């Protein structure tokens, strides 16, 4: 995939996920771009400070749990 096409896909991804993105969504996006990046590698990059830490977001309602959201530009960090 050429750089211009990747840039277009990154911009679209960031627009669609302006409020944040899960690690699974980032990995799925990278897979569609034919970039190999596993969940374990994602966690390691966060631990090393190469990617930002997530912010916890709770589901509405009692005992519904929470999930981590990363900035929408996280996928761009991996591709550069």
N, CA, C and O atoms as a DFTB+ gen file, in Angstrom:
320 C
 N C O
     1  1       0.850      -1.172       0.000
     2  2       0.000       0.000       0.000
     3  2       0.898       1.238       0.000
     4  3       1.874       1.308       0.747
     5  1       0.561       2.200      -0.835
     6  2       1.390       3.405      -0.908
     7  2       1.072       4.359       0.244
     8  3       0.046       4.234       0.912
     9  1       1.972       5.306       0.457
    10  2       1.848       6.230       1.588
    11  2       0.602       7.103       1.498
    12  3      -0.029       7.376       2.518
    13  1       0.239       7.545       0.303
    14  2      -0.934       8.410       0.139
    15  2      -2.211       7.663       0.517
    16  3      -3.097       8.225       1.161
    17  1      -2.302       6.402       0.118
    18  2      -3.487       5.607       0.438
    19  2      -3.557       5.335       1.930
    20  3      -4.633       5.410       2.524
    21  1      -2.416       5.018       2.544
    22  2      -2.382       4.791       3.988
    23  2      -2.796       6.053       4.731
    24  3      -3.555       5.984       5.698
    25  1      -2.310       7.188       4.292
    26  2      -2.673       8.470       4.925
    27  2      -4.180       8.699       4.852
    28  3      -4.792       9.138       5.826
    29  1      -4.768       8.407       3.718
    30  2      -6.221       8.569       3.550
    31  2      -6.978       7.667       4.526
    32  3      -7.941       8.101       5.157
    33  1      -6.540       6.412       4.649
    34  2      -7.189       5.471       5.563
    35  2      -7.005       5.903       7.018
    36  3      -7.927       5.782       7.825
    37  1      -5.813       6.405       7.352
    38  2      -5.572       6.890       8.716
    39  2      -6.472       8.064       9.058
    40  3      -7.043       8.114      10.148
    41  1      -6.605       9.010       8.134
    42  2      -7.466      10.168       8.376
    43  2      -8.911       9.744       8.585
    44  3      -9.592      10.264       9.469
    45  1      -9.380       8.800       7.775
    46  2     -10.750       8.312       7.903
    47  2     -10.933       7.598       9.248
    48  3     -11.940       7.800       9.926
    49  1      -9.974       6.775       9.626
    50  2     -10.026       6.045      10.895
    51  2     -10.073       7.018      12.066
    52  3     -10.866       6.840      12.991
    53  1      -9.230       8.041      12.033
    54  2      -9.187       9.023      13.121
    55  2     -10.480       9.816      13.206
    56  3     -10.931      10.146      14.303
    57  1     -11.079      10.125      12.068
    58  2     -12.346      10.855      12.063
    59  2     -13.469       9.999      12.641
    60  3     -14.274      10.477      13.440
    61  1     -13.515       8.736      12.234
    62  2     -14.562       7.830      12.707
    63  2     -14.443       7.530      14.199
    64  3     -15.445       7.221      14.843
    65  1     -13.254       7.614      14.750
    66  2     -13.016       7.275      16.150
    67  2     -12.505       8.481      16.936
    68  3     -11.602       8.352      17.763
    69  1     -13.072       9.622      16.681
    70  2     -12.603      10.862      17.314
    71  2     -12.679      10.812      18.842
    72  3     -11.872      11.446      19.523
    73  1     -13.637      10.067      19.379
    74  2     -13.785      10.026      20.838
    75  2     -12.884       8.984      21.493
    76  3     -12.834       8.901      22.720
    77  1     -12.184       8.201      20.712
    78  2     -11.263       7.208      21.243
    79  2     -11.432       5.875      20.537
    80  3     -12.424       5.640      19.846
    81  1     -10.459       5.016      20.719
    82  2     -10.428       3.741      20.018
    83  2      -9.889       2.664      20.958
    84  3      -9.006       2.931      21.772
    85  1     -10.417       1.460      20.844
    86  2      -9.913       0.360      21.661
    87  2      -8.679      -0.249      20.994
    88  3      -8.427      -0.029      19.809
    89  1      -7.927      -1.008      21.762
    90  2      -6.753      -1.663      21.191
    91  2      -7.169      -2.648      20.099
    92  3      -6.467      -2.786      19.097
    93  1      -8.286      -3.324      20.277
    94  2      -8.770      -4.273      19.268
    95  2      -9.101      -3.570      17.957
    96  3      -8.851      -4.113      16.881
    97  1      -9.663      -2.363      18.042
    98  2      -9.978      -1.600      16.832
    99  2      -8.706      -1.151      16.117
   100  3      -8.648      -1.156      14.887
   101  1      -7.701      -0.769      16.877
   102  2      -6.423      -0.371      16.273
   103  2      -5.795      -1.565      15.564
   104  3      -5.337      -1.445      14.427
   105  1      -5.772      -2.708      16.225
   106  2      -5.166      -3.900      15.643
   107  2      -5.932      -4.345      14.397
   108  3      -5.319      -4.740      13.405
   109  1      -7.257      -4.284      14.438
   110  2      -8.060      -4.653      13.269
   111  2      -7.785      -3.704      12.104
   112  3      -7.688      -4.142      10.957
   113  1      -7.661      -2.417      12.389
   114  2      -7.341      -1.439      11.341
   115  2      -5.986      -1.762      10.710
   116  3      -5.853      -1.772       9.486
   117  1      -4.994      -2.023      11.542
   118  2      -3.659      -2.327      11.032
   119  2      -3.668      -3.604      10.193
   120  3      -2.979      -3.688       9.176
   121  1      -4.438      -4.584      10.616
   122  2      -4.541      -5.832       9.850
   123  2      -5.125      -5.565       8.464
   124  3      -4.659      -6.132       7.475
   125  1      -6.146      -4.703       8.387
   126  2      -6.728      -4.353       7.084
   127  2      -5.714      -3.652       6.189
   128  3      -5.809      -3.717       4.964
   129  1      -4.741      -2.983       6.807
   130  2      -3.700      -2.288       6.042
   131  2      -2.510      -3.209       5.779
   132  3      -1.475      -2.777       5.272
   133  1      -2.672      -4.481       6.131
   134  2      -1.637      -5.505       5.965
   135  2      -0.375      -5.206       6.774
   136  3       0.747      -5.442       6.327
   137  1      -0.600      -4.678       7.985
   138  2       0.482      -4.410       8.926
   139  2       0.311      -5.378      10.092
   140  3      -0.709      -5.352      10.780
   141  1       1.305      -6.229      10.312
   142  2       1.233      -7.208      11.399
   143  2       1.527      -6.523      12.724
   144  3       2.584      -5.918      12.902
   145  1       0.587      -6.625      13.648
   146  2       0.746      -6.010      14.958
   147  2      -0.188      -6.746      15.912
   148  3      -1.408      -6.682      15.757
   149  1       0.368      -7.432      16.883
   150  2      -0.443      -8.248      17.786
   151  2      -0.842      -7.475      19.037
   152  3      -0.323      -6.393      19.312
   153  1      -1.773      -8.053      19.784
   154  2      -2.192      -7.473      21.061
   155  2      -1.007      -7.416      22.028
   156  3      -0.845      -6.438      22.758
   157  1      -0.188      -8.459      22.032
   158  2       0.986      -8.485      22.919
   159  2       1.967      -7.369      22.560
   160  3       2.523      -6.717      23.443
   161  1       2.173      -7.158      21.274
   162  2       3.070      -6.085      20.833
   163  2       2.479      -4.729      21.208
   164  3       3.201      -3.826      21.631
   165  1       1.176      -4.593      21.053
   166  2       0.502      -3.347      21.427
   167  2       0.743      -3.050      22.909
   168  3       1.126      -1.937      23.268
   169  1       0.515      -4.048      23.766
   170  2       0.729      -3.855      25.211
   171  2       2.178      -3.490      25.518
   172  3       2.440      -2.629      26.358
   173  1       3.119      -4.148      24.837
   174  2       4.541      -3.868      25.061
   175  2       4.885      -2.433      24.675
   176  3       5.622      -1.756      25.391
   177  1       4.350      -1.967      23.543
   178  2       4.585      -0.590      23.108
   179  2       4.043       0.406      24.133
   180  3       4.659       1.444      24.373
   181  1       2.890       0.095      24.740
   182  2       2.335       0.972      25.782
   183  2       3.253       0.960      26.998
   184  3       3.544       2.012      27.569
   185  1       3.710      -0.223      27.395
   186  2       4.608      -0.336      28.557
   187  2       5.906       0.434      28.348
   188  3       6.434       1.028      29.288
   189  1       6.421       0.426      27.125
   190  2       7.668       1.113      26.818
   191  2       7.476       2.616      26.606
   192  3       8.453       3.354      26.483
   193  1       6.229       3.066      26.563
   194  2       5.951       4.480      26.356
   195  2       5.941       4.894      24.887
   196  3       5.932       6.085      24.576
   197  1       5.944       3.915      23.987
   198  2       5.909       4.225      22.553
   199  2       4.499       4.561      22.092
   200  3       4.316       5.242      21.084
   201  1       3.508       4.085      22.829
   202  2       2.107       4.405      22.584
   203  2       1.527       4.958      23.879
   204  3       2.009       4.627      24.962
   205  1       0.497       5.798      23.782
   206  2      -0.076       6.391      24.997
   207  2      -0.855       5.362      25.816
   208  3      -1.320       4.349      25.293
   209  1      -0.981       5.641      27.083
   210  2      -1.810       4.805      27.954
   211  2      -3.278       5.086      27.646
   212  3      -3.632       6.156      27.150
   213  1      -4.118       4.108      27.948
   214  2      -5.550       4.280      27.711
   215  2      -6.173       5.047      28.874
   216  3      -5.601       5.156      29.958
   217  1      -7.344       5.562      28.609
   218  2      -8.150       6.130      29.697
   219  2      -9.324       5.187      29.873
   220  3      -9.895       4.700      28.897
   221  1      -9.680       4.934      31.116
   222  2     -10.751       3.988      31.409
   223  2     -12.094       4.671      31.226
   224  3     -12.303       5.793      31.687
   225  1     -12.998       3.984      30.549
   226  2     -14.340       4.497      30.309
   227  2     -15.317       3.433      30.783
   228  3     -15.275       2.291      30.326
   229  1     -16.191       3.815      31.697
   230  2     -17.164       2.869      32.235
   231  2     -18.452       2.859      31.435
   232  3     -18.878       3.880      30.896
   233  1     -19.055       1.702      31.369
   234  2     -20.354       1.568      30.712
   235  2     -21.423       2.120      31.641
   236  3     -21.273       2.066      32.861
   237  1     -22.487       2.645      31.082
   238  2     -23.577       3.185      31.898
   239  2     -24.285       2.037      32.608
   240  3     -24.506       0.971      32.034
   241  1     -24.626       2.274      33.843
   242  2     -25.305       1.246      34.633
   243  2     -24.356       0.616      35.631
   244  3     -23.137       0.611      35.461
   245  1     -24.946       0.100      36.650
   246  2     -24.168      -0.485      37.729
   247  2     -23.559      -1.821      37.304
   248  3     -24.232      -2.634      36.671
   249  1     -22.315      -2.046      37.642
   250  2     -21.608      -3.307      37.400
   251  2     -21.521      -3.670      35.914
   252  3     -21.567      -4.848      35.562
   253  1     -21.399      -2.680      35.058
   254  2     -21.310      -2.944      33.625
   255  2     -19.861      -3.007      33.136
   256  3     -19.613      -3.324      31.973
   257  1     -18.920      -2.712      34.005
   258  2     -17.507      -2.800      33.633
   259  2     -17.008      -1.557      32.924
   260  3     -17.703      -0.545      32.830
   261  1     -15.791      -1.662      32.430
   262  2     -15.185      -0.534      31.729
   263  2     -14.207      -1.070      30.693
   264  3     -13.886      -2.259      30.681
   265  1     -13.748      -0.195      29.841
   266  2     -12.760      -0.570      28.839
   267  2     -11.818       0.606      28.635
   268  3     -12.124       1.738      29.012
   269  1     -10.680       0.324      28.039
   270  2      -9.686       1.351      27.805
   271  2      -9.837       1.953      26.418
   272  3      -9.972       1.235      25.428
   273  1      -9.812       3.268      26.357
   274  2      -9.845       3.959      25.071
   275  2      -8.532       4.709      24.870
   276  3      -8.030       5.381      25.772
   277  1      -8.006       4.577      23.688
   278  2      -6.767       5.248      23.295
   279  2      -7.102       6.401      22.370
   280  3      -8.162       6.396      21.745
   281  1      -6.225       7.391      22.266
   282  2      -6.460       8.486      21.317
   283  2      -6.579       7.931      19.890
   284  3      -5.969       6.914      19.558
   285  1      -7.353       8.595      19.074
   286  2      -7.590       8.109      17.706
   287  2      -6.308       8.062      16.871
   288  3      -6.251       7.336      15.878
   289  1      -5.288       8.816      17.253
   290  2      -4.044       8.851      16.483
   291  2      -3.080       7.713      16.861
   292  3      -1.951       7.678      16.372
   293  1      -3.507       6.803      17.711
   294  2      -2.650       5.689      18.126
   295  2      -2.219       4.832      16.937
   296  3      -1.068       4.401      16.876
   297  1      -3.124       4.581      15.997
   298  2      -2.781       3.770      14.824
   299  2      -1.701       4.461      13.993
   300  3      -0.835       3.798      13.422
   301  1      -1.752       5.783      13.926
   302  2      -0.744       6.545      13.172
   303  2       0.634       6.363      13.798
   304  3       1.632       6.270      13.085
   305  1       0.693       6.310      15.138
   306  2       1.972       6.126      15.839
   307  2       2.628       4.813      15.431
   308  3       3.849       4.741      15.293
   309  1       1.819       3.777      15.240
   310  2       2.363       2.472      14.879
   311  2       2.916       2.494      13.460
   312  3       3.929       1.852      13.186
   313  1       2.272       3.215      12.562
   314  2       2.665       3.184      11.156
   315  2       3.848       4.078      10.829
   316  3       4.388       4.003       9.726
   317  1       4.265       4.931      11.776
   318  2       5.391       5.821      11.492
   319  2       6.683       5.267      12.012
   320  3       7.731       5.894      11.856
